Amino acid sequence: MEADGSELYGPPRFEPGDKVRAVHAVRNDGTHPQASRGSFLIAAGEVGYVKSVGTYLNRFYVYAIDFVDSGLLIGMRGAELEGIP
C-alpha cells in the first residue's frame, strides 16, 4: 500500500478465475440481504473463486468472491484472502 493508503497504485493481488481461501470468518455487515446482520456468512478457510475485481473509495481493491459450496457471492478485500495454487 502506498503512503496515502491507496492500493490502486499497484496491480490487484488476484484476477478473475483465481482460486482463493478466506483467511477469517466473515460476518454480515448488513449489506448481504439473505442473512441477518452479524450472522456468519463464510467460515475461515472456505474456498471460492474471484468473479470480478472492483474498487472502493478509489483506494482499495474489492474482490467479488464466488463461494460455490455456500452459494454466496461476497465482496472481500485482498488482506482477507489468500491465493490457492
Stockholm file with secondary structure:
# STOCKHOLM 1.0

chainA/1-85         MEADGSELYGPPRFEPGDKVRAVHAVRNDGTHPQASRGSFLIAAGEVGYVKSVGTYLNRFYVYAIDFVDSGLLIGMRGAELEGIP
#=GR chainA/1-85 SS CCTTSCSTTSCCSCCTTCEEEESSCEECCSCCTTSCTTCEEECTTCEEEEEEEEEETTTEEEEEEEETTTTEEEEECGGGEEECC
#=GC SS_cons        CCTTSCSTTSCCSCCTTCEEEESSCEECCSCCTTSCTTCEEECTTCEEEEEEEEEETTTEEEEEEEETTTTEEEEECGGGEEECC
//
